[in-house]
């Protein structure tokens, strides 16, 4: 009978574990919010001279986050870029991530309906919103 108690306890824990392994709030389709990205860049001290380049690079930017990979597309580029990633930790809606082919630890932070992405190789934080 002692074994049955342990089994029952394990069975009660299984639904909780399944819930933990569910879909991440990061998963899904995202689009660059260009105006919010420019505003964030200004707050971060990026010069006005850099704004046209930010607009040119990120206009029409899209990203899909799955359980294993980031799929990034930019208007004018013929092919999407796919990178596998690994979540290193999460605190307060910010996910520290290691991305294959990219140096350093990236921060993907959920702030309300937005996703702020900070690449340590650049001072720019790109702001995304959910795709419609």
Beta strands, then each sheet from edge to edge (+ up, - down):
strand 1: 28-32
strand 2: 62-65
strand 3: 69-73
strand 4: 81-91
strand 5: 94-99
strand 6: 105-111
strand 7: 114-118
strand 8: 125-130
sheet 1: 1+ 2- 3+ 4- 5+ 6- 7+ 8- 1+
end
